[in-house]
Structures are given as structure tokens and as C-alpha cells.
């Protein structure tokens, strides 16, 4: 069995990749099913279920992911996946909306096992290839995000929404078995009290300038990304495109290209450092919104090219920012991940709001203006980065 680093076998790397994608998919399964859920539980289901799932995922990143720095990650991942399987079974059997919403909250919390897998890979990888290996695991996570809606929609249309949750429960339990079979046992670290662990997150954010820079640049790009995706359906379902909701959803499949650029970004980061990769990704997102401006005139090609550029740029920069952040404090990668993704989620929500408001007030050019400003600020952060070239 080939060894990629201390404790990181090829089998473990594959296991972490599958776990990252399989776990994160659970927070997106509900989205294509909302019509079915509304038909059974009423209009409130369209708000309660996806909101509870996403709020839960954020709580999991904030409250569970840091535990990986104090407790064995293998055990945490297995425990979360087993609990996730039970929560999915409960969701599939829910007789009413309150129980389904509560189950969705728990699903989101436990699906943060995906965010345990990435720092675990960074912990096990050797310094010289950390970017490449983080990129490989992130390919699984990003692919899970992109394919979850498609799979859920197909299964739900044929067998109903409950079948999606029951099938997902089986997948979660199978992933727990994969974790047991593939992930290495790591030496126990000195456990920290939970309060001290959470307070140390603030300490890391305050004392690690590279982490602040990585979080800010990636959060700005993620805000632009959400401004785009929050309004794309409004654009393409209106004249002159007149696509259906299913047709609008197909643009997400194009984003698979962004997922598979992740290992390339990781390799380049290993060789040249994170800064040029982040700057290149930021400029690519800026170029994406420049091209997308022409979509207002009815250019479908502009939308396709814009989707490709924005996904490749965002994901390329993400791998570079994760790689340099994980290298800062080896024993605190879970908490570093929490800082990075918490800032990203906050900016992402603000970006979605700004994009939606811009579309309502100005139309599609307003969305592109928001995206250009955010990508321009991210490029400026990368240009003004005075940290060492390898950081």
C-alpha cells in the first residue's frame, strides 16, 4: 500500500475524499425536493427545511470541527457519520414539518464531518505535498456539492422525497464503515477543555495575520460567488432565455470543472506558494463577471463561460488559502478551518443579499457590478499581501 505521508495511505486519501463529498451532499439533498415537501407540509417547508440544514452546518463548523484538535478525528468522523445516518432516517420518517425541520438541523450539524476530513488530510500529509492532497480531498467535497442536487432530483422524481433521505441514510452508514476501514488511528493529543478550545479560535484569528488574509480574500470571492448563484435563476428563467428551473439547475454541472482544478491548484501552491494562485483566482473571478455582463443581452455563451471562470477561480484560490492556513499551527487545523469557513459563510450570506438587492434595483448589470467590486477587492488583498512568498 503506497504511503503519501506519515499515516496517509492511498486508501486513507480515497476514504477522506469520499467522506468529504458524501457528507457535505446531505445539506443540499433537500433543495430539489422543496416542491414535494411544500405539497405535503405547506409553504413553510420551503423556508424551514433548507434554512435549518444550512444553519446546522454552520453550527457544526463552529461547534464540532474544533474538537478535531483535541480528540481523535477518526473517532469524531465515525461518530458524526453514524449520527448522520440516524438523523436522515428520522427525516425520512417525519410525519410533520416541525420534526422534519429539527431533523434537518441535526443533519446539517453532523454533515460537518466533511469539514473534519479536510484538516485531517492536511494533518497527515507531508509539508511538500500538502496542497496537492488537500486539493484531492476538496475535489470530493466540491463534487459532492455539485452532484447532490442532481441525484436528489432524479431519485425524488421517481420514488418520492422520503426515498432520498432513506437512501442518504444508507450512504452515511456506509461511509462510517469506510472511515473505520480506511482512516488511520492518530496519537491522542492533550485534550483541551471545550471553553478553552473555543476561546483559542479567537486567539488564532487575532495572532495569525496569514489566516486573516486568507480568510478575507476567500470570503470576498465567496461573497461574489453567492451574489451570482443567488440571482442566476432569475436571469435565465426570464426572457430572452426562458429556461425552466431544471434548465437553470444544469449550470451547476458546468461547475464540476472547478472541482477538478483543485488538485492542480494544490500542486502549484506546493511549488510556488499560495499568493500567485490566490491572485490568479481573484483575477479569474473578476474576468468572469466582466464576461457575465454580456449575459444581460441574451448571450448564453457568456453565462457558460462565466460559470466556468467563476468556479475555477474560486476553487483554485480556496485550495491555496486552505493550504497556507493549515501550515500555520499544526495542532490547530480544525480551529483554523473554523475561522476560515465561518468568515466565508458570513460574507457569503452578505454577498447573496447584496446580489439579490442589486438585481431587484438595477437588474443583471447590478449583480455584475457587485461581483466586480468584490473580486476587485479580493485581488487588491492578494496584491497587498506582504507575507512570505511561500505562505
Buried (B, 14 or more C-beta within 10 A) or exposed (E): EEEBBEBBBEBBBBBBBBBBBBBBBBBBBBBBBBBBBBEBBEEEBBEBBBBBBBBBBBBBBBBBBBBBBBBBBBBBBBBBBBBBBBBBBBBBBBEEBEEBBBBBBBBBBBBBBBBBBBBBBBBBBEEEBBBBBBBBBBBBBBBBBBBBBBBBBEBBBEEBBBBBBBBBBEBBBBBBEBBBEBBBEBEEEEEBEEEEBBEBBEEBBEEBEBBBBBBBBBBBBBBBBBBBBBBBBBBBBEEEBEBEEEEBBEBBEBBBBBBBBBBBBBBBBBEBBBBBBBBBBBBBBBBBBBBBBBBBEEBEEBBBBBBBBBBBBBBBBBBBBBBBBBBBBEEBBBBBBBBBBBBBBBBBBBBBBBBBBBBEEEBBBBBBBBBBBBBBBBBBBBEEBEBEEEB
